[in-house]
């Protein structure tokens, strides 16, 4: 598991950086799906592995109503240390830089 204290320092992205990430995420397809069983440990582990590999991912959350989706999104952000970039309907975009080999470089 990653050092979340280190991630908290990294995850203060500006609105300019958020817009840049939204643009990069526009063409992406959801790579993780949260279904009727909600956020299981397996889904959470897959999310973390995918974030470490790709840094910027879309997650489709098909479970529950809006409040339940919001709760799942907040759990994903809290448990992975990823920054929520955007939500549109049932899809959420998360960003988590790889501390060893970052692929996405955000300017200040």
Buried (B, 14 or more C-beta within 10 A) or exposed (E): EBEEEEBEEBBEBEEEBBEBBBEBBEEEEBBBEBEEEBBEEEBBEBBBEBBBEBBBBBBBBEBBEEEEBBBBBEBBBEBBBBBBBBBEEBBBBBBBBBEEEEEBEBEE
